[in-house]
């Protein structure tokens, strides 16, 4: 467990901005990296199945640095008692909330009978939420789609939300696309079904007492701000991985924090310090370095940065010197540029 356990987040807390859970992306190294860019944006783990937690290496799956908080644990599962046990683990480990995945459309997830397919069984989801609520004092939230396959009417979504809300769900994070469970890949499900933002706005208007967040296709902080006029919060996904420094403006724009954001040089200095003890223990350095590939997206020398990181042979013995050498290749005016205003673009 983490060395320091912060006070649990009060139930009902909502964040105006969060970064979506993403498989093979939002691991602890990425979360530490993003915390150097934004201090307040809510971060999520990758989805962790209840079976993995119950029968696997809990420390490996759950450990995190306190610097990563606020942090939510996302679970995948459908058994209420298993979910309850894992919710208790989330609280024991010091997470700020526990989230149930009812949005992933992958075949593997469907075979395990969780993710988006659970939208067809709102009563089962409600049972899981109720069990988690009884097991933990943490907020219990649900991330879901606007619908699945032919169950994609607005009325289908409201029935799902009504049923789950009655079980005590603290917050709904709604991906504004339906999921097509047969015939589309997870990647295609992020692009092909049309976005229906107005359905999410309507959901908030029809259920003003519920906390509703919106997700899907949101690529700038300007877009996030516009959506925030209609809902309680906004979740950004792939853009947070492809353009991480976009979030240098997030603390000022969404949380009113007047502290200046870190420059890219300061972010990299922090990551060098973070990398050092890990490579000293023999960890493959690219587990950390891979997350840095897009730090200079749309900036001068971005291609050089990405090429150098990608082509280098990353060994524990040479990783720190290699990263320092590549940093020296970057233009000072880009490394030291500091966004001084809340640039919503």
N, C-alpha and C positions, 0 to 999 in steps of 0.2 A: 504494500500500500504506500501511497505518497508519504513523505516525511511529515508534511504539515497538512492538516485537514482544515480547510476554511469553513466558516459557518455556512450551513446549507442555505440555498436560495429560498426565500419565502414563497409559498404557493401563490400562484397567480401572477408572479413576476413575468413581464414580457420584455423582450428585446426588440428594438426597432429594426435591428439588422443582424443577420446571422449568415454563416457559411454552411452550406448543405453537407451532410454526410456523403462521402464519395468513396466507393471501393477502390482500393489500391492508390488512394490519394490522401485522405485525411488521417494518416497515421500520426503517431506522436511527434515525429520529426517535423512533418509539415505543420502541425499545430503550433509547435514551438517557434517555427519560422514565422508563421503568420502573426503570432503574438508579438513579434518584434516590429510589425508593421501597424497593427491595430491592437490597442490595449483592451477594448471593451466589446467588440463584436463577439457574439456567442458562437462558439465552435462546437463541432460534433465529432465524435469518433466515426470510424467506418462502422457499417452495420456489423454487429456481432450476434451470432445466433445463440439462442438459449442453450442448445446442445453443446456448443463449443465452450460456453462458460461452465456448464454443469459437469462436463466430462474432460475438459481440456486444462491447459495451463492458465489459471486465472490471473496470476501475476503478469504473465506475458501479455495477456489480452487487455488487462484493465489498468496496469500501472501507467502513470503519467506524471509529468512535472507540474508542480503547483503553478508555475508560470503560465501554463496553458489555460487556466481558468479565466472566465467562466466557461464551463465545458459540460456538454450533455452526452450521455451514453445512449446510442441507438441500438435497440434490440430487434432481432428477427425471431419470431416464434408465434405459436398459436395456443399453447397449453397454459391456461391461467396460473396453475401452481408453479410451473417452470418460470413463467414471467414474474411471478411474485418473488420467487427465490432470487432471481437475477436483479430485480429492483432493490431488494435488500442489499445485495452486493454493491450496487451502484452507490447507495447511501454509505455503506461501510467504507468504500474506497474514496469518498469525498467528492463525487460528481455533483453538479448543480441541478441536474434534472435527468429523467429517464424518458426516452422517446421510443414509441413503437412504430416500426416500419410497416405501413400498409400501402406502399406505393411502388415497391420494386417489381418489375414485370418479368424478370429473367426466368428461364425455364428451370434452372436449378432451384431458385427460390419457390417457384410454384410446386415443384416436386416435394419440397419440404412443407408445403401447405402454409406458407406465410407470405408476406408482402402484399402486392396489389390484389391478388385473388381473394384476400380476406374482405374486400369491400362487398363481396356478395354475401357475407355472413356478419352483418353488423352486431348481431347478438353475441357472437363468439368474441368479437373484438371488445364489446362492452364487458364481457365476463373477464377478459384479460386485464382491461383497464381497472375494473373494480378490484380484482385481486392485487394488482400493483398498488392501488391506492391504500388498501388495507395493510400492505407490507412495508410501506415507506412514507416518510414525511416529505419526500422530494416531490416537486411537480411532476405529474405524469402527462405526457403529451403524445399526440398522434400525428404522423405525417402520412398523407394519403393523396390520392388522385381525385379528379372531379368525377371519375367514373371508370368503368371497365367495360370493354366490348359493347354489348347492346344495353348494358345497365349504365347509361351515360346521360340520362335525363337529369335536369336540375332537381326534380323531385326525388330521384334515386339518391343523390348526394345529400339532400336535406334529411331523408330518412336515416341514412347512415350517421350523419352528424347528430341528429336528435337522439338516436339510440345510444351512441357512445358518450355524448355529453351527459346523459342521465346517469351514466356510471361514474362520472366524476372526472372526465378528461379536463385538464387545465388549459390546454391550448391545442388548436388545430392548425397544422401547417399544410396548406393545400397546393399541390402541384396542379397548375391550371390546364393541364392536358389530361385526357383520358388515357388509359393504358389499353393497348391491344395485346391480349395475352397469347394469341396464336397468330403467327405470321409476321410479327415485327420483332426485331432484336431489341435489347435494352437501349442501344444507341439510337435506333430508328424511333423508339418510343419517346426519345427526348426531342425529336425534330418533326416527325411526320404528323401525328395527331395535332390538329389546330389548337392554338392557345385560346382559352375562353376566360379571359380575365374578368369580364363582366359578371360571370357566374360566381366568382369568388367575392367580388364587390357586393353582389346581391346577397350572398350568404351572410356577410357581415351586417348588411342592412336588415336582414330578416331575423338575425340572432344577435342583436346589439350587446347582449350580456355575455356572449362568448368572445374569447380572444382568438382572432383569426389572422393568420399570416399567409402571404402569397409567395409562390415559388414557380419558376419555369420561364425560361427565355429572357430573363432580366440581365442585361449586360453592362449597364452603367449605373453610377450612383444617382444620376439625374433620373433615370427610369425608376430606380428604387424610391426616390423621393416622391415622384408622381404617384406611384402605387400606394405609398404610405398615407396619402390623403384619404384613402378608402378603407384601409385595413389597419390592423394593429402592428404589423411587422412585415419585413421583406427578407426573404432568403435568397441569396445568390449562390449558384452552383459552379459550373465549369469555368466561368469567367474568373472566379477567385483563384483558380489554379493556373489559368492561362495568362492572367494579368494581375498578379498578386499585389503589385504596388499601387493599383487602383485604390486599395483600402488604406493608403496613407492618409486619405482625407476623411475616412469614416468616423474617427473619434470626434473630430470637430463638427462634422455635418450632422451626425445622428445622435451623438451623446453629449454634445456641448462641452467637450473637453478642450480647454484653451492651450494645453501643452503642445509644443511643436512636434510634428511627426519626425521620425527618424529618417535620415537620408539613407540612400542605398549603401553608402560606405558604412554607416553605423549598423545597418542591418547585417551586413556581411561580417563586420567585426564581431558582432554578437554570435553569428553562426560559426565563426572560427573558434570562438571560446567554447561553444556548445559541442563542436565536432571533436575537440581535443581529447576529452576523457573517453569518448566513445571509441575513437580509433586506438587509443592507448589500451583499451580492452580487447582490441582485435576485430571490432565490428567493420564490415565492408563499408568504406566511406561513401560509396554511391547511394546508399540508403538515405543519406542526408543530402548529398550533393544534387541528386536528381530533382529535388524540389526547387532548386535554385535556378533551373534552366531558363525560366521565363521572367526573371527579376527585371531584365532590361527590355522587355517587350515594347516595341515601337520607339525605342531610343537608339541613338547613335551607338554603333558597335554591338548591337544586339546579336547579330549573326556571329560575330567573332566570339562573343561570350558563350553562346550556345554551342558553337563548334568546338571551342577549347574544352568546355566541360564534357562534351560528349565523346571526344576523341582521346582524352587523357586516360591512361591506365591508372585507376584509382586503387592504391594499396594503402593499408594503414600506416606504413612507414613513411610514405611520401605525401600523404593527402594534404596536410596543413601547408607544406611548402608549395605544393602544386596550386592550391587554391589561392594562396597569397600571390603567387606569380601571375596567375590569370587576372586577379583583381588589379594588379599594376598595369595591365594592358588596357584597362578601361579609362576613358577620358575623365579627368578630374571634374569637369563641369557637369557630367552626368552623375558621377558617384556622389558629389556633394550638393547637388540640387535639392532644395527643400521646398515642398509645396507650402506656400505661405498662406494661401487662402483656401476656402472650401470650394474646390473646383468640381462642380457637378456636371461632368461631361465625360 
